């Protein structure tokens, strides 16, 4: 618990400071909600005991899931040929798709 003065380079200071900066769109929730210190001490054990007594029935579907199936004929299999990130397709996606088709035919 003893405080010590530390001299660091500007690059090291920025690196350490950046560790505490959240990305855009994130919210710091460390001290709020059901995991706050008051909840942990008092209400969390009661909530956990209450949730342990509730019986949860599994969800049953009437029809089989059609993941990776053709939405039209429901028979064919879908194959992933190109993945995009959250920014959308790359600029050269047509070339990538064309190259991939050529590689599959060989």
LINRALIN-V706709 format. One record per backbone hydrogen bond with DSSP energy under -1.0 kcal/mol. NH is the residue of the N-H (numbers start at 1). CO is the residue of the C=O. E is the energy in kcal/mol with one decimal. If there is no record, write none. Layout:
NH & CO & E
NH & CO & E
//
This chain:
13 & 9 & -2.4
14 & 10 & -2.3
15 & 11 & -2.1
16 & 12 & -2.6
17 & 13 & -2.6
18 & 14 & -2.6
20 & 17 & -1.7
21 & 18 & -1.1
26 & 23 & -1.9
32 & 29 & -1.5
36 & 33 & -1.6
40 & 36 & -2.5
41 & 37 & -1.8
42 & 38 & -2.1
44 & 39 & -3.2
47 & 43 & -2.5
48 & 44 & -2.7
49 & 45 & -2.2
50 & 46 & -2.2
51 & 47 & -2.4
52 & 48 & -1.7
69 & 66 & -1.6
70 & 76 & -1.9
74 & 70 & -1.5
78 & 68 & -2.1
88 & 85 & -1.8
93 & 90 & -1.4
96 & 92 & -2.3
97 & 93 & -2.5
98 & 94 & -2.4
99 & 95 & -2.8
100 & 96 & -2.1
101 & 97 & -2.1
102 & 98 & -2.1
103 & 99 & -2.1
104 & 100 & -1.8
105 & 101 & -1.4
//
